[in-house]
């Protein structure tokens, strides 16, 4: 649709913006789906160019994916894997450093940061650079996932679209979230999980960005349909049709929850330990990913020898989904699964932590699935009467690991179900995800996440307004927070007496009262200051001459949001609070400083109660 026609269409769709968001969400979904296709092709091309053609290594793909490029017959040469990964890292690092430094690392964190702290703005160069850099990093053997790059691609287009049509910061953020969800839902064949991911991933506590859910659902459905139309509508993994029918098995699933949480904590510690170490190195930014790629390849070579030449252990490189599918089918050995879990932690930390471009969700699935799968195989040997399907433990391990590390238990639970086409393990998967989420609260994989909406710059103003709007001045009176011990000024008080009164008190605003004590005006120190040096008027000028007769007042029923607006519009520091039915009877003075202080106290109390819960 031409831009001018769309500009004319958008305002007419809905005053509330619902129709506009549907149209824009539809556009974001199309671009995210096409971006996922391009990214998939780019990764396949990178893998063919480096791993297949040069090193002769062909990694197995899951059942729901196929090789887009015909494989070569190049003989396998192990020693070339570190060389390929180093070259890919160098090219990726140079492109990112040259064109878009913000495209380095795992893109989901950058998108989260843009949502909370940058009004949803992402440079228009990032999506293209992210596609190329990530394809080079992962295609050459660097360990990474696809969700980070594709999330940043979708988010970047959503932010660009919002800028193109002059939308508000709020709508830009919603389109960014929609782009993230569409990208993730498309490339992992998980549309429902993509929409939930877009609403859940921004916070480290059990918090949802509810406004983003429906726009993200529109984008994700469209993106998934576009992507799958040219690839496949099949689930990503071929998992067996497992069921849950023995509550005793929940005890072993609880063991999985504990182990994947420990593994997630170790992964986060190793990942950011290497990341922070690399950030301190005074090397050119483009060189660090090259060294990271070299080390990644060497780790793969080392683990290949530890596994006595079992080529499956090389799933610690690139995507590494082949053995994960074996684990889901219960066809992988414990030793291999543990080697892959440990190796994947190291290679991902080195590849992405050094500045390479890629995601961390995919590696999390591999690590969690390997740990869970090892428990399943061991449980099948020790408790064959309890463990019906060892592969089911790999599935719930995938969900539990990312619930602990990524703080997205609900979307991850749904995602692994959609990725495997198995919804019959919802109960154990939810059990493991919930336990892992609670046990994993001390750490998080995405540093840009904030605990709750209260802590997000995106919601700071609306939270401020909500908290103020929910509080009445009567609440301050009941809590003893309104200043009631105030001095009043008789309207006949001469100027020199006023000067002495001001000198003896810290009060700056004074209700002016008549002989019967009724307020008739208001007087401030500024009203008196211009007469102070003119001493001969000290007895001729009285308070009534200086005071402002039209008094703006507050009442007990006034909410603090309204009070703040009156402070701002009048540019004053204090306003009198009067009786609800009698505007001449002064109850006290409310200062702008006290109002702000009360808001901060309420906000901290709200945050403390939220963290305690």
C-alpha positions as CSV (number, residue, x, y, z in Angstrom):
1,X,0.0,0.0,0.0
2,X,1.5,3.4,-0.9
3,X,2.6,5.5,2.0
4,X,0.2,8.4,1.2
5,X,-2.8,6.1,1.0
6,X,-1.8,4.5,4.3
7,X,-1.4,7.9,5.9
8,X,-5.0,8.8,4.9
9,X,-6.3,5.4,6.1
10,X,-4.8,5.2,9.5
11,X,-6.5,8.2,11.2
12,X,-9.9,7.1,10.0
13,X,-9.7,3.6,11.3
14,X,-10.3,4.2,15.0
15,X,-10.2,7.1,17.4
16,X,-8.8,4.7,20.0
17,X,-6.1,3.5,17.7
18,X,-7.2,-0.1,17.7
19,X,-7.8,-0.2,13.9
20,X,-4.5,1.6,13.3
21,X,-2.6,-0.9,15.4
22,X,-4.2,-3.8,13.5
23,X,-3.1,-2.4,10.1
24,X,0.4,-1.6,11.3
25,X,0.6,-4.9,13.1
26,X,-0.3,-6.6,9.9
27,X,2.5,-4.8,8.1
28,X,5.0,-5.6,10.8
29,X,4.0,-9.3,10.6
30,X,4.6,-9.4,6.8
31,X,8.0,-7.8,7.1
32,X,8.9,-10.0,10.1
33,X,7.9,-13.2,8.2
34,X,9.9,-12.1,5.2
35,X,12.8,-11.2,7.4
36,X,12.7,-14.6,9.0
37,X,12.8,-16.2,5.5
38,X,15.8,-14.1,4.5
39,X,17.6,-14.7,7.7
40,X,17.0,-18.5,7.4
41,X,18.4,-18.4,3.9
42,X,21.3,-16.3,5.0
43,X,22.2,-18.7,7.8
44,X,21.9,-21.7,5.4
45,X,24.2,-19.9,2.9
46,X,26.7,-19.1,5.6
47,X,26.7,-22.7,6.9
48,X,27.1,-24.0,3.3
49,X,29.9,-21.5,2.6
50,X,31.9,-22.2,5.7
51,X,31.1,-25.5,7.5
52,X,30.0,-27.6,4.5
53,X,32.2,-26.4,1.6
54,X,35.3,-25.7,3.6
55,X,35.3,-28.0,6.7
56,X,33.0,-30.7,5.3
57,X,30.8,-30.6,8.4
58,X,27.1,-30.9,7.9
59,X,25.0,-30.3,11.0
60,X,21.7,-32.2,11.3
61,X,18.6,-30.0,11.1
62,X,15.4,-30.7,13.1
63,X,12.5,-32.4,11.4
64,X,10.6,-29.1,10.7
65,X,13.5,-27.6,8.7
66,X,15.3,-28.5,5.6
67,X,18.6,-27.6,3.9
68,X,17.9,-24.8,1.5
69,X,21.2,-25.3,-0.3
70,X,22.4,-28.6,-1.7
71,X,25.1,-30.2,0.4
72,X,28.6,-30.7,-1.0
73,X,30.8,-33.9,-0.8
74,X,33.7,-32.1,0.9
75,X,35.4,-34.5,3.3
76,X,35.2,-33.7,7.0
77,X,38.3,-31.9,8.3
78,X,38.1,-31.2,12.0
79,X,41.0,-28.8,12.2
80,X,39.3,-26.3,9.8
81,X,36.4,-25.7,12.2
82,X,38.3,-23.1,14.4
83,X,39.6,-21.4,11.2
84,X,36.0,-21.1,9.8
85,X,34.6,-19.8,13.0
86,X,37.5,-17.2,13.3
87,X,37.0,-15.9,9.8
88,X,33.2,-15.7,10.3
89,X,33.8,-13.9,13.6
90,X,36.2,-11.4,12.0
91,X,33.8,-10.6,9.1
92,X,30.8,-10.3,11.5
93,X,32.7,-8.1,13.9
94,X,34.0,-5.8,11.2
95,X,30.6,-5.3,9.7
96,X,29.0,-4.6,13.1
97,X,31.8,-2.3,14.1
98,X,31.7,-0.4,10.8
99,X,28.0,0.0,10.3
100,X,25.9,-0.6,13.5
101,X,27.8,-1.3,16.8
102,X,24.4,-1.8,18.5
103,X,23.9,-4.9,16.4
104,X,26.5,-6.9,18.3
105,X,25.6,-9.5,21.0
106,X,22.2,-11.0,21.5
107,X,19.7,-8.7,19.9
108,X,16.8,-9.4,22.3
109,X,18.5,-7.5,25.1
110,X,19.0,-4.5,22.8
111,X,15.3,-4.5,21.8
112,X,14.3,-4.7,25.5
113,X,16.6,-1.8,26.3
114,X,15.1,0.2,23.4
115,X,11.6,-0.5,24.8
116,X,12.3,0.7,28.3
117,X,14.9,3.5,27.8
118,X,14.9,4.7,24.2
119,X,11.2,5.3,23.5
120,X,11.2,2.2,21.4
121,X,13.7,3.6,18.9
122,X,16.1,1.3,17.0
123,X,18.4,2.4,14.2
124,X,17.1,1.6,10.8
125,X,20.5,0.1,9.9
126,X,20.3,-2.6,12.6
127,X,18.0,-5.1,10.9
128,X,20.1,-5.5,7.8
129,X,23.4,-5.5,9.6
130,X,22.0,-8.0,12.1
131,X,21.0,-10.4,9.3
132,X,24.4,-10.4,7.8
133,X,26.4,-10.4,11.0
134,X,24.4,-13.2,12.6
135,X,24.5,-15.3,9.5
136,X,28.2,-15.0,9.4
137,X,28.6,-15.7,13.1
138,X,26.3,-18.7,13.3
139,X,26.9,-20.0,9.7
140,X,30.7,-20.2,10.3
141,X,30.2,-22.3,13.5
142,X,29.7,-19.7,16.2
143,X,27.1,-20.8,18.8
144,X,24.0,-18.7,18.8
145,X,20.3,-18.7,18.3
146,X,18.0,-17.1,15.8
147,X,15.5,-15.4,18.2
148,X,17.9,-12.5,19.1
149,X,18.6,-11.4,15.5
150,X,15.0,-12.0,14.2
151,X,13.6,-10.2,17.3
152,X,15.8,-7.2,16.5
153,X,14.8,-7.3,12.9
154,X,11.1,-7.3,13.6
155,X,11.5,-4.8,16.3
156,X,13.6,-2.5,14.1
157,X,11.0,-2.5,11.4
158,X,8.2,-1.9,13.9
159,X,10.1,1.1,15.3
160,X,10.8,2.4,11.8
161,X,7.2,2.1,10.8
162,X,6.1,4.1,13.8
163,X,8.6,6.9,13.0
164,X,7.5,6.9,9.4
165,X,3.9,7.7,10.3
166,X,4.7,10.0,13.2
167,X,3.2,7.7,15.9
168,X,3.5,8.3,19.6
169,X,6.2,6.7,21.8
170,X,3.6,4.3,23.2
171,X,2.6,3.1,19.8
172,X,6.2,2.8,18.7
173,X,6.9,0.6,21.7
174,X,3.9,-1.6,20.9
175,X,5.0,-2.0,17.3
176,X,8.5,-2.9,18.5
177,X,7.0,-5.5,20.8
178,X,4.9,-6.8,17.9
179,X,7.9,-7.1,15.7
180,X,9.8,-9.1,18.3
181,X,6.9,-11.5,18.7
182,X,6.3,-11.9,15.0
183,X,10.0,-12.7,14.4
184,X,10.3,-15.2,17.2
185,X,6.9,-16.8,16.5
186,X,7.7,-17.1,12.8
187,X,11.2,-18.6,13.0
188,X,10.3,-21.1,15.8
189,X,7.0,-22.1,14.3
190,X,5.3,-20.9,17.4
191,X,2.7,-18.1,16.8
192,X,1.0,-18.2,20.2
193,X,4.2,-18.3,22.0
194,X,5.5,-15.4,19.9
195,X,2.6,-13.2,21.0
196,X,3.1,-14.1,24.7
197,X,6.9,-13.6,24.4
198,X,6.3,-10.1,23.2
199,X,4.2,-9.3,26.3
200,X,6.4,-11.1,28.8
201,X,10.0,-10.7,27.9
202,X,10.4,-7.1,29.1
203,X,10.2,-7.9,32.8
204,X,12.1,-10.1,35.2
205,X,9.2,-10.5,37.5
206,X,5.8,-12.1,36.8
207,X,4.6,-9.0,34.8
208,X,3.0,-8.7,31.4
209,X,2.9,-5.9,28.9
210,X,-0.8,-6.5,28.4
211,X,-1.3,-3.7,25.8
212,X,1.2,-5.5,23.5
213,X,-0.5,-8.8,23.5
214,X,-3.2,-8.3,20.9
215,X,-1.1,-6.2,18.4
216,X,1.6,-8.8,18.8
217,X,-0.9,-11.6,18.2
218,X,-1.9,-10.0,14.9
219,X,1.7,-9.5,13.8
220,X,2.8,-13.0,14.9
221,X,-0.1,-14.8,13.1
222,X,0.7,-12.9,9.9
223,X,4.5,-13.4,10.2
224,X,4.1,-17.1,11.0
225,X,1.8,-17.6,8.0
226,X,4.2,-15.8,5.6
227,X,7.2,-17.7,6.9
228,X,5.6,-21.1,7.0
229,X,4.0,-20.7,3.5
230,X,7.5,-20.8,2.1
231,X,9.0,-23.2,4.5
232,X,6.8,-25.6,6.5
233,X,3.8,-25.6,8.8
234,X,5.2,-28.6,10.7
235,X,6.5,-28.2,14.3
236,X,10.2,-27.4,14.5
237,X,11.0,-30.7,16.3
238,X,9.7,-34.2,15.8
239,X,8.8,-35.1,19.4
240,X,7.1,-38.3,20.4
241,X,3.4,-38.2,21.5
242,X,4.2,-38.2,25.3
243,X,1.5,-38.0,28.0
244,X,1.4,-37.3,31.7
245,X,-0.6,-39.7,33.8
246,X,1.4,-40.3,37.0
247,X,1.5,-37.6,39.7
248,X,4.4,-39.3,41.4
249,X,6.5,-38.3,38.4
250,X,6.3,-34.7,39.5
251,X,9.0,-35.5,42.0
252,X,11.4,-36.3,39.3
253,X,10.3,-33.3,37.3
254,X,11.0,-31.2,40.4
255,X,14.6,-32.5,40.3
256,X,14.7,-31.3,36.6
257,X,13.6,-27.9,37.8
258,X,16.4,-27.7,40.4
259,X,19.1,-28.9,37.9
260,X,18.1,-26.7,35.0
261,X,18.0,-23.7,37.4
262,X,21.5,-24.5,38.6
263,X,22.6,-24.9,35.0
264,X,20.9,-21.5,34.0
265,X,22.6,-19.8,36.9
266,X,26.0,-21.2,35.8
267,X,25.3,-20.2,32.2
268,X,24.5,-16.6,33.1
269,X,27.6,-16.3,35.3
270,X,29.9,-17.7,32.6
271,X,28.2,-15.8,29.8
272,X,28.5,-12.4,31.5
273,X,31.9,-13.2,33.0
274,X,33.3,-13.7,29.5
275,X,31.3,-10.8,28.1
276,X,32.6,-8.3,30.8
277,X,36.1,-9.6,30.4
278,X,36.0,-9.0,26.6
279,X,34.6,-5.6,27.1
280,X,37.7,-4.7,29.2
281,X,40.1,-5.8,26.5
282,X,41.5,-2.9,24.6
283,X,41.3,-4.7,21.3
284,X,39.6,-3.3,18.2
285,X,35.9,-4.3,18.5
286,X,36.0,-6.2,15.3
287,X,38.9,-8.4,16.5
288,X,37.2,-9.7,19.6
289,X,34.6,-11.8,17.7
290,X,37.4,-13.3,15.6
291,X,39.2,-14.5,18.7
292,X,35.8,-15.6,20.1
293,X,35.2,-17.6,16.9
294,X,38.6,-19.2,17.1
295,X,38.1,-20.3,20.7
296,X,34.6,-21.5,19.9
297,X,36.0,-23.8,17.2
298,X,38.8,-25.0,19.5
299,X,36.2,-25.9,22.2
300,X,34.3,-27.9,19.6
301,X,37.5,-29.7,18.7
302,X,38.2,-30.4,22.3
303,X,34.8,-31.8,23.0
304,X,35.0,-33.9,19.9
305,X,38.0,-35.7,21.3
306,X,36.4,-36.0,24.8
307,X,33.4,-37.8,23.1
308,X,35.8,-40.2,21.3
309,X,35.1,-38.8,17.9
310,X,31.3,-38.7,18.2
311,X,30.4,-36.1,15.6
312,X,27.1,-35.4,17.4
313,X,29.0,-33.5,20.1
314,X,29.8,-30.8,17.5
315,X,26.3,-29.6,18.2
316,X,28.0,-27.3,20.6
317,X,28.7,-25.2,17.5
318,X,26.2,-23.2,15.4
319,X,22.5,-24.0,16.1
320,X,23.1,-27.5,17.5
321,X,19.5,-28.8,17.2
322,X,20.2,-32.3,16.0
323,X,21.1,-33.9,19.3
324,X,18.3,-32.0,21.0
325,X,15.8,-33.7,18.7
326,X,17.5,-37.1,19.6
327,X,17.0,-36.1,23.3
328,X,13.3,-35.4,22.7
329,X,13.0,-38.8,21.2
330,X,14.8,-40.4,24.1
331,X,17.6,-41.6,21.8
332,X,20.7,-39.8,23.3
333,X,23.2,-41.0,25.9
334,X,23.7,-39.3,29.2
335,X,27.4,-38.7,28.6
336,X,26.7,-37.0,25.2
337,X,23.9,-34.9,26.7
338,X,26.1,-33.6,29.5
339,X,29.0,-32.8,27.2
340,X,26.7,-30.9,24.9
341,X,25.1,-29.0,27.8
342,X,28.5,-27.9,29.2
343,X,30.0,-27.3,25.8
344,X,27.0,-25.2,24.6
345,X,27.4,-23.0,27.7
346,X,31.1,-22.3,26.8
347,X,30.7,-21.9,23.1
348,X,27.7,-19.5,23.4
349,X,29.4,-17.5,26.0
350,X,32.6,-17.1,23.9
351,X,30.8,-16.6,20.6
352,X,28.2,-14.0,21.7
353,X,30.1,-12.7,24.8
354,X,33.0,-11.7,22.6
355,X,30.8,-9.5,20.4
356,X,29.6,-12.0,17.9
357,X,26.0,-11.6,16.7
358,X,23.4,-14.2,17.6
359,X,20.7,-15.1,20.1
360,X,20.7,-17.0,23.4
361,X,17.2,-18.5,23.3
362,X,18.2,-21.3,20.9
363,X,21.3,-22.3,23.0
364,X,19.1,-22.2,26.1
365,X,16.8,-24.7,24.5
366,X,19.8,-27.0,23.7
367,X,21.3,-26.7,27.2
368,X,17.9,-27.2,29.0
369,X,16.9,-30.0,26.8
370,X,20.2,-31.8,27.3
371,X,20.1,-31.4,31.1
372,X,16.4,-32.5,31.2
373,X,17.1,-35.4,28.8
374,X,20.0,-36.7,30.9
375,X,17.7,-36.8,34.0
376,X,15.1,-38.6,31.9
377,X,17.6,-41.3,30.7
378,X,18.9,-41.7,34.3
379,X,15.4,-41.8,35.7
380,X,14.4,-44.5,33.2
381,X,17.4,-46.6,34.4
382,X,16.7,-46.1,38.1
383,X,12.9,-45.8,38.2
384,X,11.5,-47.6,35.1
385,X,8.1,-47.9,36.8
386,X,7.8,-44.2,37.2
387,X,9.5,-42.7,34.1
388,X,7.3,-43.6,31.2
389,X,9.1,-41.5,28.5
390,X,12.7,-40.2,29.0
391,X,12.3,-37.8,26.2
392,X,9.6,-35.9,28.0
393,X,12.2,-34.7,30.5
394,X,14.1,-33.0,27.6
395,X,11.0,-31.1,26.7
396,X,10.2,-29.8,30.2
397,X,14.0,-29.1,30.7
398,X,13.9,-26.8,27.7
399,X,11.0,-24.8,29.2
400,X,12.4,-24.8,32.7
401,X,15.9,-23.6,31.7
402,X,14.7,-20.5,29.9
403,X,12.0,-19.8,32.5
404,X,14.9,-19.5,35.0
405,X,17.3,-17.7,32.8
406,X,15.1,-15.6,30.5
407,X,12.3,-14.9,33.1
408,X,9.6,-15.8,30.5
409,X,7.9,-18.9,32.0
410,X,4.5,-18.7,30.2
411,X,5.7,-17.9,26.7
412,X,8.5,-20.5,27.0
413,X,6.0,-23.2,28.2
414,X,3.8,-22.5,25.2
415,X,6.8,-22.3,22.8
416,X,8.3,-25.7,23.6
417,X,4.8,-27.2,23.2
418,X,4.4,-25.6,19.8
419,X,8.0,-26.4,18.7
420,X,7.4,-30.1,19.5
421,X,3.8,-30.3,18.6
422,X,3.0,-31.8,22.0
423,X,0.5,-30.2,24.3
424,X,0.0,-33.2,26.5
425,X,2.9,-32.3,28.8
426,X,1.5,-28.9,29.9
427,X,1.2,-30.0,33.5
428,X,4.8,-31.1,34.1
429,X,6.1,-28.3,31.9
430,X,4.2,-25.7,33.9
431,X,5.4,-27.3,37.1
432,X,9.0,-27.2,36.1
433,X,8.7,-23.7,34.6
434,X,7.1,-22.3,37.7
435,X,9.7,-23.9,40.1
436,X,12.6,-22.8,37.9
437,X,11.3,-19.3,37.6
438,X,11.0,-19.0,41.4
439,X,14.3,-20.6,42.1
440,X,16.1,-18.5,39.4
441,X,15.0,-15.1,40.7
442,X,18.6,-14.0,41.8
443,X,19.9,-13.9,38.2
444,X,18.7,-13.0,34.7
445,X,20.0,-13.5,31.2
446,X,18.7,-10.2,29.8
447,X,20.3,-7.4,31.7
448,X,17.9,-4.8,30.2
449,X,14.9,-6.3,31.8
450,X,13.3,-4.4,34.7
451,X,11.4,-6.0,37.5
452,X,8.0,-4.5,36.9
453,X,6.2,-1.7,35.0
454,X,6.9,0.6,38.0
455,X,10.6,0.3,37.2
456,X,10.2,1.0,33.4
457,X,10.8,4.5,32.0
458,X,8.1,3.5,29.5
459,X,5.5,3.6,32.3
460,X,7.0,6.0,34.7
461,X,4.7,8.8,33.8
462,X,1.5,6.7,33.8
463,X,2.5,5.1,37.0
464,X,3.1,8.5,38.5
465,X,-0.3,9.7,37.3
466,X,-2.1,6.5,38.5
467,X,-0.6,6.7,42.0
468,X,-1.5,10.3,42.3
469,X,-5.0,9.9,40.9
470,X,-5.7,7.1,43.3
471,X,-4.8,9.3,46.4
472,X,-7.1,12.0,47.8
473,X,-6.0,14.9,50.0
474,X,-8.3,13.4,52.6
475,X,-5.8,10.4,52.7
476,X,-3.0,12.8,53.6
477,X,-5.2,14.3,56.3
478,X,-6.0,10.9,57.8
479,X,-2.3,9.9,57.8
480,X,-1.3,13.2,59.5
481,X,0.7,14.3,56.4
482,X,-1.1,17.6,55.9
483,X,0.5,20.6,57.6
484,X,-2.2,22.0,59.9
485,X,-0.1,24.1,62.3
486,X,0.0,27.1,60.1
487,X,0.1,30.8,60.9
488,X,-2.6,33.0,59.4
489,X,-2.4,36.8,58.8
490,X,-5.1,39.2,59.7
491,X,-6.0,41.3,56.8
492,X,-5.3,44.5,58.7
493,X,-1.7,43.5,59.8
494,X,0.8,46.3,58.8
495,X,3.8,45.5,56.6
496,X,6.4,45.9,59.3
497,X,4.6,43.3,61.4
498,X,4.5,41.0,58.4
499,X,8.3,41.3,58.0
500,X,8.8,40.2,61.6
501,X,6.3,37.4,61.2
502,X,8.2,36.1,58.1
503,X,11.5,36.3,60.0
504,X,10.2,34.1,62.8
505,X,8.7,31.2,60.7
506,X,9.7,28.9,57.8
507,X,6.3,29.2,56.4
508,X,6.2,31.0,53.0
509,X,2.5,31.1,52.2
510,X,-0.1,32.6,54.6
511,X,-3.9,32.6,54.4
512,X,-5.2,36.1,55.0
513,X,-8.2,36.0,57.3
514,X,-10.8,38.6,58.3
515,X,-11.9,39.5,61.8
516,X,-14.0,36.3,62.0
517,X,-11.1,34.0,60.9
518,X,-12.4,33.4,57.5
519,X,-9.9,33.2,54.6
520,X,-10.3,36.1,52.2
521,X,-7.0,36.0,50.3
522,X,-3.5,34.4,50.2
523,X,-0.1,36.1,50.8
524,X,3.4,34.9,50.0
525,X,6.8,36.1,50.9
526,X,7.3,37.3,47.3
527,X,4.4,39.6,47.7
528,X,6.0,41.3,50.6
529,X,9.7,41.3,49.4
530,X,9.4,44.3,47.1
531,X,8.3,46.6,49.9
532,X,10.8,45.5,52.5
533,X,13.4,48.2,51.8
534,X,10.8,51.0,51.6
535,X,10.5,51.3,55.4
536,X,8.3,54.4,55.5
537,X,5.4,52.4,54.1
538,X,5.7,50.0,57.0
539,X,2.6,51.4,58.8
540,X,0.6,52.5,55.8
541,X,0.5,49.2,53.9
542,X,-1.4,46.3,55.3
543,X,-1.8,42.7,54.4
544,X,-5.0,43.2,52.5
545,X,-3.2,45.6,50.1
546,X,-0.6,42.9,49.2
547,X,-2.6,39.7,49.2
548,X,-4.2,38.0,46.2
549,X,-7.9,37.8,46.8
550,X,-8.7,35.1,44.2
551,X,-7.5,32.1,46.1
552,X,-7.1,28.7,44.3
553,X,-7.9,26.1,46.9
554,X,-7.8,22.3,47.3
555,X,-10.4,20.3,49.1
556,X,-10.2,16.9,50.9
557,X,-11.9,15.2,47.9
558,X,-9.3,16.6,45.4
559,X,-7.0,13.9,44.1
560,X,-3.3,14.5,44.0
561,X,-3.1,14.4,40.2
562,X,-5.4,17.4,40.1
563,X,-3.5,19.1,42.9
564,X,-0.2,18.7,41.0
565,X,-1.8,20.2,37.8
566,X,-2.8,23.3,39.8
567,X,0.7,23.6,41.3
568,X,2.2,23.5,37.8
569,X,-0.3,25.9,36.1
570,X,0.0,28.5,38.9
571,X,3.7,27.9,39.4
572,X,3.4,28.0,43.2
573,X,4.9,25.9,46.0
574,X,1.9,25.7,48.4
575,X,-1.9,25.8,48.2
576,X,-4.4,26.1,51.0
577,X,-6.6,23.1,51.8
578,X,-10.1,24.2,52.8
579,X,-13.2,22.5,54.3
580,X,-15.2,20.4,51.8
581,X,-18.3,22.6,52.2
582,X,-16.8,25.9,53.4
583,X,-14.0,27.5,51.2
584,X,-13.3,30.1,53.9
585,X,-12.3,27.6,56.6
586,X,-8.7,26.6,56.2
587,X,-7.6,23.1,57.2
588,X,-3.9,23.4,56.3
589,X,-1.4,24.0,53.6
590,X,-0.2,21.4,51.0
591,X,3.2,22.0,49.5
592,X,4.4,20.7,46.1
593,X,7.4,19.2,47.8
594,X,5.3,17.2,50.2
595,X,3.1,15.9,47.4
596,X,6.2,14.6,45.5
597,X,7.6,13.1,48.7
598,X,4.3,11.3,49.3
599,X,4.3,9.9,45.8
600,X,7.8,8.6,46.2
601,X,6.9,6.9,49.5
602,X,3.8,5.3,47.9
603,X,5.9,4.2,44.9
604,X,8.6,2.6,47.1
605,X,5.9,0.9,49.2
606,X,4.3,-0.4,46.0
607,X,7.6,-1.8,44.7
608,X,8.5,-3.4,48.1
609,X,5.1,-5.1,48.3
610,X,5.4,-6.3,44.7
611,X,8.9,-7.7,45.3
612,X,7.8,-9.4,48.6
613,X,4.9,-11.1,46.7
